[in-house]
Amino acid sequence: MLDALEQQVGAELGTLKEGVQPLLDSVREGLVALDPPGDGMLPSPPEQEKLRAKLTSTLEEAEDVLEALQLAVKPAGRSGG
């Protein structure tokens, strides 16, 4: 799922994707920590709660950065006023 998001971001932002890549990497790390591949042990419930809170914060930050970058690549077709 995250791979599809990264592809979409790359398609929309081109080289500006680099501005959000560290946040996407953090999201990937958070998801792997919450759902380890293979026979990896799940974190304890309190640790899961901390990881979810951090992941939520990172996703919100990524959303803000993505919106700003999208505005940067969109043509200024309309003027407000």
C-alpha contacts under 8 A as a table, 3 or more apart, distances in Angstrom:
res1	aa1	res2	aa2	distance
1	M	4	A	5.30
1	M	5	L	6.52
2	L	5	L	4.96
2	L	6	E	6.16
2	L	28	R	7.15
3	D	6	E	5.06
3	D	7	Q	6.22
4	A	7	Q	5.07
4	A	8	Q	6.20
5	L	8	Q	5.09
5	L	9	V	6.10
6	E	9	V	5.04
6	E	10	G	6.08
6	E	24	L	7.58
7	Q	10	G	5.04
7	Q	11	A	6.12
8	Q	11	A	5.03
8	Q	12	E	6.22
9	V	12	E	5.24
9	V	13	L	5.82
9	V	14	G	7.68
9	V	17	K	6.38
10	G	13	L	5.28
10	G	14	G	5.01
10	G	15	T	7.33
10	G	16	L	7.98
10	G	17	K	5.59
11	A	14	G	5.80
12	E	70	Q	7.47
13	L	16	L	5.20
13	L	17	K	5.45
13	L	69	L	7.07
13	L	70	Q	6.73
13	L	73	V	6.73
14	G	17	K	5.84
15	T	18	E	6.13
16	L	19	G	5.62
16	L	20	V	7.76
16	L	69	L	7.00
17	K	20	V	5.56
17	K	21	Q	6.12
18	E	21	Q	5.01
18	E	22	P	7.64
19	G	22	P	7.37
19	G	65	V	7.77
20	V	23	L	5.43
20	V	24	L	6.39
20	V	62	A	6.53
20	V	65	V	6.54
20	V	66	L	6.84
21	Q	24	L	4.99
21	Q	25	D	6.10
22	P	25	D	5.01
22	P	26	S	6.27
23	L	26	S	4.99
23	L	27	V	6.24
23	L	58	T	6.55
23	L	59	L	7.73
23	L	61	E	7.77
23	L	62	A	5.88
24	L	27	V	4.99
24	L	28	R	6.21
24	L	62	A	7.29
25	D	28	R	5.04
25	D	29	E	6.23
26	S	29	E	5.04
26	S	30	G	6.12
26	S	55	L	7.89
26	S	58	T	7.22
27	V	30	G	5.06
27	V	31	L	6.17
27	V	55	L	6.18
27	V	58	T	6.67
27	V	59	L	6.92
28	R	31	L	5.18
28	R	32	V	6.22
29	E	32	V	5.16
29	E	33	A	6.11
30	G	33	A	5.06
30	G	34	L	6.23
30	G	51	L	6.52
30	G	52	R	7.75
30	G	54	K	7.89
30	G	55	L	5.91
31	L	34	L	5.14
31	L	35	D	6.04
31	L	36	P	7.96
31	L	55	L	7.82
32	V	35	D	5.02
32	V	36	P	4.97
32	V	37	P	6.97
33	A	36	P	5.54
33	A	42	L	7.65
33	A	43	P	7.49
33	A	51	L	7.68
34	L	42	L	6.59
34	L	43	P	6.85
34	L	48	Q	6.42
34	L	51	L	7.04
34	L	52	R	7.82
35	D	42	L	6.61
36	P	39	D	7.37
36	P	40	G	4.99
36	P	41	M	6.72
36	P	42	L	6.61
37	P	40	G	5.85
43	P	47	E	5.70
43	P	48	Q	5.73
44	S	47	E	5.14
44	S	48	Q	6.05
45	P	48	Q	4.94
45	P	49	E	6.23
46	P	49	E	5.10
46	P	50	K	6.45
47	E	50	K	5.06
47	E	51	L	6.12
48	Q	51	L	5.01
48	Q	52	R	6.03
49	E	52	R	5.14
49	E	53	A	6.22
50	K	53	A	5.15
50	K	54	K	6.22
51	L	54	K	5.11
51	L	55	L	5.99
52	R	55	L	4.95
52	R	56	T	6.02
53	A	56	T	5.13
53	A	57	S	6.25
54	K	57	S	5.10
54	K	58	T	6.15
55	L	58	T	5.03
55	L	59	L	6.06
56	T	59	L	5.10
56	T	60	E	6.21
57	S	60	E	5.16
57	S	61	E	6.24
58	T	61	E	5.06
58	T	62	A	6.05
59	L	62	A	4.97
59	L	63	E	6.09
60	E	63	E	5.05
60	E	64	D	6.38
61	E	64	D	5.15
61	E	65	V	6.25
62	A	65	V	5.07
62	A	66	L	5.95
63	E	66	L	5.09
63	E	67	E	6.13
64	D	67	E	5.21
64	D	68	A	6.29
65	V	68	A	5.11
65	V	69	L	6.13
66	L	69	L	5.07
66	L	70	Q	5.99
67	E	70	Q	5.08
67	E	71	L	6.28
68	A	71	L	5.20
68	A	72	A	6.35
69	L	72	A	4.89
69	L	73	V	6.46
70	Q	73	V	5.31
70	Q	74	K	6.19
71	L	74	K	5.29
76	A	79	S	7.28
